[in-house]
Amino acid sequence: MPASLVLGPTGLVGRSLSVLLARGDGPLTLLTRRPTGLAGGAVVERLVDFSRLDDVASHLKGEDLYCCLGTTIRKAGSPEAFRAVDLDLPSALCARAAANGIARLFLVTSSGADADSRLLYSRVKGELEEAVAKLPFKAVHIVRPSLLLGAREESRPAEGFAQAVLPLLSPFIPARYRPIRATTVAKAMLALSRTVPAGVRIHESDELAALGA
């Protein structure tokens, strides 16, 4: 397996993906604010302060970068803080990674990502996609999961309600917008890492469901 790095290994998708990658025989570096409990063997954990961009960028060395950074507007506290975490930080780190010679980027955004959207969340995700598409990676895989299912560390009441109700309605929801388990997204990303296409590719939630089945 190639040398891999994960940004955001404590989130819903990032955690599932890190567990899968840790089972492989390739070197894995986790860049995280807090311990993951996965360090050991070929897995190296770097506790970083993401406000110190140069320090974080010094660890961006390898072949594959998996960017799973993200928050919510409610948790960030303001639209400006949300943009800083979901757009400014990942785009800056991805740019540094490309400059350091990392060949492939696997980026988690969201279903409905659109730089022209009236919705702030979707617009920021779309702007991030446009930013990384311009970077000199050999390959960029953008994964757009729909509502993620899984146990989060923090409480999100509205999302918890949706997680309970929407799976019951899945048969009536178009495949692209059905809820998807974070573990399924992680398996899909691992499957994509075993392919060799170049250029920028976008993978919608229904494709991820099939790949990760």
Secondary structure, DSSP 8 states (H G I E B T S, - for coil): ---EEEE-TTSHHHHHHHHHHHTSSS-EEEEESS--S--BTTEEEEE--TT-HHHHHTT--SSEEEE-----HHHHSSHHHHHIIIIIHHHHHHHHHHHTT--EEEEE--TT--TT-SSHHHHHHHHHHHHHHTS--SEEEEEE--SEES--SS--HHHHHHHHHHHHHGGGS-GGGS-EEHHHHHHHHHHHHT----EEEEEEHHHHHHHT-
